[in-house]
Amino acid sequence: MIAASGLVETARIHRRGEIRVAMEAPLGIRPGEVLLRVTAVGLCGSDLHWYEEAGIGDARLVRPLVLGHEFAAVIAEGPRAGQRVVVDPADNCGRCALCAAGRTNICEAIRFAGHGSTDGALRAQMSWPARLLHPIADSITDDEAALLEPLGVALHALDLAAVTRRDRVGVYGCGPIGLLLVQLLRRAGVAAVVATDLLDHRVTAAKAMGATLAFAVDGRDGADFTPGRLLAREQAVDVALEAAGSNAALSDALAAIRPGGRVVMVGIPQGDRTAFEAGAARRKELALLQCRRMLPADLDRAIELAAAGKVSLSPLITHRYPLSRASEAFETLAARSGLKVIVKASTDLIRSDLEETGA
């Protein structure tokens, strides 16, 4: 909501587990930026790290922060006013050697929405560089557009994995990005996709997305030899995509993958530490790769796939909340009771959306 006084409804995390919504004065627009009316924001696993740990990796919460980096908006002013866009949340410097080499996702001077000291999209209005605003087709809804950034991450992960149609691929962790990976693998013609997760409803979703074998595992300490865990380890794969951010999921991937295989770690671990069986990885001479965010071209590819109807985004959305109820949205995210949680920052929120999802 934007008040008549010009104040902007904004949700900030103040400390671990505490989201506050307040009306704030709008900030000035930096050179090269345009004013946006935010329409839909997807809550991500990295947002959950901020909520549960007051940080992510080596980045810590040092002031109340506006989270949100998966978002759609409408340009509010200027020659592109009224244009619906999906926003690339990564504002790289464009000058360093990494940017010159096309590796903008690991630019060391990058500014990322909803991370560190850069406020994100959980507010009714914000500004962002015009070069990072990508038009979207009318066939893509605002809510679906909020899933284009995670789709871009999934595409980047698959590029790192160098999957071929002949490969048998394992996806360990079936949150939204894991489910997008399953879809993309099947769309690419991969005949065998094994998918695992701790939660039954995510396993069911993986089957619906095309996984040829999907089953629940037990992630409790000391649960390595439950039937689900043993099955995960016995299903041999050529390529593994770890999308849970857990040591247990990585352990299953290392046990299942063939010698000489590739493991791409997409998930973000709790507490900034990952542990795995070094002996197994060494004996198999595995390639372990880390996936960080996406490249600009990946977002363009995601838009094209969604516009052509080649991926299903709406089935991933299980909850919608207005910005005024952002705290409840994070509680739902933390409960892991659904798949993708969307926060509707626009005043155009339709009541039936909430009723359909039970939010």
N, C-alpha and C positions, 0 to 999 in steps of 0.2 A: 504494500500500500504506500502511496505517496500522498501525504497530507496536503491540505490547502496551503499550509504554512511553508511547504516545500520540504518538510522533513521526510526522511525515507525509512520505511520499516526495514530493520536489519537484525539478523540473528548472529550472535557471537558466542564462541566458547570462551568462558572465563577461567575455568579450571577443569580438572578431570571430571567428566560426567555432568558438567553444568553449562547448559545453553540458555542464554537470555535473549529475548526479543525486545527491541526498543526502537523508538523513533529517533533518528540521528540526522544531523545536518549533512547535506550532500558534500562530497569532497570535490575539489577542483579537478578539471580535466587536464591531463598532461599533454604536451605536444605530441601529435600523431595519433591521439586517441579520440574516440567518439563516444557519445552518451548512449547507453543501452537501457532498455526496459527489460529486465530479466523475466522470462516466462516460466521456465522449468529447470530444476536442478536435480541431478541424480546424486544420491549419497553413495559413496564409494567405500571400499575396504580401507583405503588410506584415511578417509574421514573418520572411520571407526577407530583407527589407531590414535588420532588426535583426541577423540572423545574418551577413550578408555585409558590412554596413557599420557595425555597432555603432551603429545609429541609423536614423531615418527622418525625412526632411524636416529641420526644424530641431531635432528632439528627438534628443539624444545619450545614449548609455549612460553613466550616472554611477555606477552601482552594479550588482551582479549582479541581474538582473531575471527574474522569472517571466513568460514570454511566454504567449500563448494568449488569444484573445478570441472564438473561435467554439466554443461548448461547450454540452453538455447535462449535467444533474446530477440528483441526487435530493435533495430536502430532507431533512436528517438529524434535525432537532429541531423542536419546536413543534407548533402545531395543524395544519400542513400536512405533517408528517413522512410520508415515503414517497411524496410526490407527485413524479412525473417532470416536469422542466421544461427549457425552453430559456432561456438567460440573455441578456438584453440587456446588452451589455458597457459601455454608455454611461450613466454616472451624472451627468446634468446637474444644475445647481444648482437649477432650478425657480423662481428669483427674478429673474433678469435680464430685460432687455427682449426679448432674443432668445428666451428660454424662453417668455415671456408671448405672444410672437407665433407660437409653435408651431415655431420653428426651433431646436429643441433640439440638433440635430446640430452646430450651430456655436456653441453656448454656450461662452464663453471660459473658464468656470470648470469645464468638464466633467472628470470623472475617468473614464478609459477603461481597462478591464482589459488588462494586458499592454503598457502604454504609459507612457513617462515614469517616474514614480516609483510607479505603481500596479501591483502584481503581478497577473498574470493566472491562467489556469486550468491550467497544466501542473503540477498537484499533485493529490494524492489528495483533499484536503479544503480548503475555503476558505469564506469568508463573503462575502455580497453582499446589497445592499438587497432586501428582500422584494418591493417594488413592481416590480422589474425581472425577476421570475421568472415565466415564462409557462407554464402547463400545456400538455402535449402529449398527443395521443391515443395510444392503444396501437398504432395502425396505423403510427406514426412510430417507427422504431428510434432508439436513442441515437446511432448513427453518422449517420443521416440528419438528426437534430436538430442536429448540429454544422454542417450545411450551411444551416440556416435563416437565420443571420445574413448570409452572402453572398447568399442569395436575396433578403433584404430590401434589401441594397445594390443588387442588380440592379433590383429594383422601383423604388427611389428614382431610379436613373439613367434608367429609362424614363419616369418622371413628368417629369423635367427635359427629356427629349428631346421630349416631346409628340408621340409617334408616332401616326399614323393608319393605318388598314388600307391606304390607297391608297399609302402611302409605300414606297419602295424603301430598305432600311436596310442599312448596312454595319456589321459588328462586326469591329474590328481588334484581334486578340488573343483567343485561344480557350483561356485557362486556365479554371478553374472558373467565375469570374464571367462571362466571355465566353460560355461554353457555356450558362450559365443565361439570359443575355440572348437567345441564339438560341432556346432553348425558349420563353421568355416571348413573344417576338415572334411565333413561329409559333402559339402558343396564343391570342394576341390577334387572329389572323386576318391578319397581315401576309403577303402572298403572296410577296414577294421579299426574301430575306435573304442578303446576301453576307458570307462569313466568311473571314478570313485569319489565318495564324499562321506562325511560323518552323518549327514542329515538325510532322512528318507525322502523328504519332499524335493530335495535337490537331485537325488538319484532318479526320482520319477521324472523330473524336468529334463535330465540328461537323456533319458530314454526317449522322451517326446521330441528332443532336439536331434535325435538320430544316432545316439551312441549304440553300437552293436552289442555291447555288454556293459552294464552299469550296475553297481552294487554298493551297499553301505559298508563302511569299515568302522572299527571302534578306535577312537583316538585317545583313549585313556592311557595313562602311564601303566606299563605292565600288561597292556592288552595286545602285544605284538602277535600272539599266537591264537587269536580268535579266528573263527572261520572266515570272516570278511577280510581280515588282514592277510591271512594265508593265501586267500584267493587273489588278492591284489598282487602279491608277490609272485604268484605262479603264472600269471598272465603275461607271458613274455612280449615285450614291445621293442621296436627299433628306435623310436623317438619318444621321449617323455616330456610332458609339459606340467610342471608343478605350479598349481594356481591356488594353493591353499595358504601358503606362508607358514607352514608348520613342518617341524622336523619329521613328524610321523609320515606326512605325505611324501616328503623328499626321500625318506628311507624306503618307502614302498616303491617309488620310482627307480631308485638305485638297485633294488633287489630284482625288479622286473625287467630292466632294460638289458639288451644283449651287449656283449663285449664290443667296444668301439662305437657305442651309440652316443646320442646327443641328448643332454638334459637341459631344458630351458627353465630357469627359475623365475616365474612371473609374480608369485605371491610375495608379500612383504612380511617378514617374521616379527613376532612380538619381541620387544626388548632389544632389537637390533643385533640379534645373534642367531646364526644358523649352525647346527651341528649335524654331522652325517658320518656314516661308517667309511672312513678314509680307505681302509683296506679293500673293500668291495669296489669302490670307485677307481682305485689305483689298478687292481688286478684286471679290471675291464678296460682300463685306459679310456675312461669316459671323458667327453667334452662337456664341461659344466659352464653354461652361459647365463648371465644375468640380463634380464629384460628391464629397461627403464623407459617407462612412458611410451611415446610414439614419435615418429617423424612427421613433419608437416604433410608429406605426400600420403601418409597413412590415413589422415583425416579425409582427404579428398577421395581416396578409395572407399572409405567407409560410407561417405555420402552417396557415391555412385551405387554401391551395393544396396543401400537402403532405398534409394529412389527407384531402382529397378526391381524392388521386391525380392531380392535374392537372399536376404536374411530376415528373420522374424524377430522384431524387437519388442512389440507390444506384449507378447506372452511373458516376457521377463519382468514386467512391471506388476507388482503385487500390492503396493500401497502408495497412496497419494495423500499428502497433507498440505494445507495452506501454510504459508510462511509463519503465520501467528502461532502455529502449533509445531514449530521446528523441534522443540524439546521432545515432544512425543514421537516425532519422526526418528530422532536418534535413539530413543528407547526401543522402537521397533527394530531399527538397524542392529542394535546391540543384542536384541533377543534372537536374532537370526531366524525369525519365524517365517520370513518370506524370501523374495529374491531381490528385486530392485525397488528401493524406496525413492519416490519422487516428491520433491517439495515444490509446490506451485507458488512462485514468487509474485505472479501477476494477480491483479485484482479481478481478472477474468475467470478465476477459478469457478468451475461448474460444480454445483452441489452434487449432481448425479455421479461425478467422478469419485467423490468420497464414498457415496453410498454403494457404488459398484464394488469397491475394494474393501469396504468395511472399516475404513480408517476413521 
